[in-house]
Amino acid sequence: MSATSNLKKMIASEENMTATREDLLTKVPEVTLVFWIIKIAATTLGETGGDAVSMSMNLGYLVATGIFAAIFIAAVAAQIYAKRFHPFWYWSTIVATTTVGTTMADFADRSLGIGYAGGTMLLFALLMGSLLIWYRTLGSVSVDTVSSPKAEMFYWVTIMFSQTLGTALGDWSADTAGLGYSGGALLFGALLALVAAAYYWTSISHTVLFWTAFILTRPLGAVVGDLLDKPVAAGGLALSRYSASAALLVFMIACILIFPQRAAKRSH
């Protein structure tokens, strides 16, 4: 009996070590309330930061997109090659996706002349295509399966498209649809509340609800960012893009330091 007991303990120990190694491969955070608070702050920072470079620095959308695209590629590469979950590095990569998404959407909507409606439809098609290819390749688009370089690549490309779509959608609702920045914020805030209600009180797939919420946080951040830095005559608060970006960055860092985040458990 003693030998059998020792063998069982050894097997259990090896299984625990294997589970620990697998958990270390998961480099995305657990989805909690703090996750969504930081995500909204990051998307708002992407709007104010992207506008600061493209507009306040007068670099234009194309040059700004090139700068942020280079940062995005470098951040994703570092995130993929990292050995474990790093909260600051993860959120830096998220911010990189939001800034490149902001300038890319503005370039498509304004410089290419396809308008907010055209940009929104194009980016929606790209996002759905990314999710479809990801699902067909790996069998799942759930975040708790993001534990391999291939899955991470799909994850970050999908996020980049969702951030870009969100920018176009936010601008479309605020400007073309006539809701204004505060009206747009109320609209997307209400939609997020409905998604949260569906999470707790319906049987809708949590993976579908996650990506729906993830997409909706971006237009919310876009209209809140515009609300902060646009002129008063245009319905904004006329705050400096630099000061607004700095305040949002400080808020994000404080959240990360005060509320420790864990890596999401890997799906088996």
BELWOZI-V355111 format. One record per backbone hydrogen bond with DSSP energy under -0.5 kcal/mol. NH is the residue of the N-H (numbers start at 1). CO is the residue of the C=O. If there is no record, write none. Layout:
# BELWOZI-V355111
((NH & CO) (NH & CO))
This chain:
# BELWOZI-V355111
((5 & 1) (6 & 2) (7 & 3) (8 & 4) (9 & 5) (10 & 6) (11 & 7) (12 & 8) (13 & 9) (14 & 10) (15 & 11) (16 & 12) (17 & 13) (18 & 14) (19 & 15) (20 & 16) (21 & 17) (22 & 18) (23 & 19) (24 & 20) (25 & 21) (25 & 22) (26 & 22) (26 & 23) (27 & 25) (27 & 146) (30 & 262) (32 & 30) (36 & 32) (37 & 33) (38 & 34) (39 & 35) (40 & 36) (41 & 37) (42 & 38) (43 & 39) (44 & 40) (45 & 41) (46 & 42) (47 & 43) (48 & 44) (49 & 45) (50 & 46) (51 & 47) (52 & 48) (53 & 49) (54 & 50) (55 & 51) (56 & 51) (57 & 52) (58 & 55) (59 & 53) (60 & 54) (63 & 59) (64 & 60) (65 & 61) (66 & 62) (67 & 63) (68 & 64) (69 & 65) (70 & 66) (71 & 67) (72 & 68) (73 & 69) (74 & 70) (75 & 71) (76 & 72) (77 & 73) (78 & 74) (79 & 75) (80 & 76) (81 & 77) (82 & 78) (90 & 86) (91 & 87) (92 & 88) (93 & 89) (94 & 90) (95 & 91) (96 & 92) (97 & 93) (98 & 94) (99 & 95) (100 & 96) (101 & 97) (102 & 98) (103 & 99) (104 & 100) (105 & 101) (106 & 102) (107 & 103) (108 & 104) (109 & 105) (110 & 106) (111 & 106) (112 & 107) (114 & 108) (115 & 109) (118 & 114) (119 & 115) (120 & 116) (121 & 117) (122 & 118) (123 & 119) (124 & 120) (125 & 121) (126 & 122) (127 & 123) (128 & 124) (129 & 125) (130 & 126) (131 & 127) (132 & 128) (133 & 129) (134 & 130) (135 & 131) (136 & 132) (137 & 133) (138 & 134) (139 & 135) (145 & 142) (146 & 143) (147 & 145) (152 & 148) (153 & 149) (154 & 150) (155 & 151) (156 & 152) (157 & 153) (158 & 154) (159 & 155) (160 & 156) (161 & 157) (162 & 158) (163 & 159) (164 & 160) (165 & 161) (166 & 162) (167 & 163) (168 & 164) (169 & 165) (170 & 166) (171 & 167) (172 & 168) (173 & 169) (174 & 170) (175 & 171) (176 & 171) (177 & 172) (179 & 173) (180 & 174) (183 & 179) (184 & 180) (185 & 181) (186 & 182) (187 & 183) (188 & 184) (189 & 185) (190 & 186) (191 & 187) (192 & 188) (193 & 189) (194 & 190) (195 & 191) (196 & 192) (197 & 193) (198 & 194) (199 & 195) (200 & 196) (201 & 197) (202 & 198) (209 & 205) (210 & 206) (211 & 207) (212 & 208) (213 & 209) (214 & 210) (215 & 211) (216 & 212) (217 & 213) (218 & 214) (218 & 215) (219 & 215) (220 & 216) (221 & 217) (222 & 218) (223 & 219) (224 & 220) (225 & 221) (226 & 222) (227 & 223) (228 & 224) (229 & 225) (230 & 226) (234 & 231) (235 & 232) (236 & 231) (237 & 227) (238 & 230) (239 & 228) (244 & 240) (245 & 241) (246 & 242) (247 & 243) (248 & 244) (249 & 245) (250 & 246) (251 & 247) (252 & 248) (253 & 249) (254 & 250) (255 & 251) (256 & 252) (257 & 253) (258 & 254) (259 & 255) (260 & 258) (264 & 28) (267 & 144))
